Amino acid sequence: MPLFSTLQVVNKGAEAAENVEVSIDSSDGFLLPYSRTFAAIPFESSVSLAPENILSPLYLTELADVAVTTVRVRLTCGKEQAEESADVTVL
């Protein structure tokens, strides 16, 4: 079961964004480390990614009760960085 089906990265700028890294992680091992680098994202366009198999089977096996974990998506392009976090309830 995927955490999300598709993640879209949009470049709204007037120039191509080069060496863009997208990483996804969690606060407590719920997710396996995930990272993908795009050589370039053309100006005014987007790329989509569909991370598969990033849920940690060990975490899910050891889960005895409902848990809340923080999932973080980080985008890095050169020295610039953007990050978004959300709490996820794991059943």
Buried (B, 14 or more C-beta within 10 A) or exposed (E): EEBEEEBEBEBEEEEBBEEBEBBBBBBEEBBBEBEBEBEBBEEEEEBEBEBEEBBBEEBEEEEEEEEEBEBBBBBBBEEEEEEEEEEBEBE
